[in-house]
Amino acid sequence: MLLQVEEHGGHGAGATREQDQALLADVLAFLLHAAAPAGGGGATS
């Protein structure tokens, strides 16, 4: 589950570009984390 709280949100014309980019980064990070294989088997060198 992904829950995001916007501390400075309000009733305006919409989100700023910075807010949109931060949301996209959060969603992508969440999806990458959720898609990671169980056991965290990352690459080793």
Secondary structure, DSSP 8 states (H G I E B T S, - for coil): ------TT--SSS---HHHHHHHHHHHHHHHHHHHS-TT------
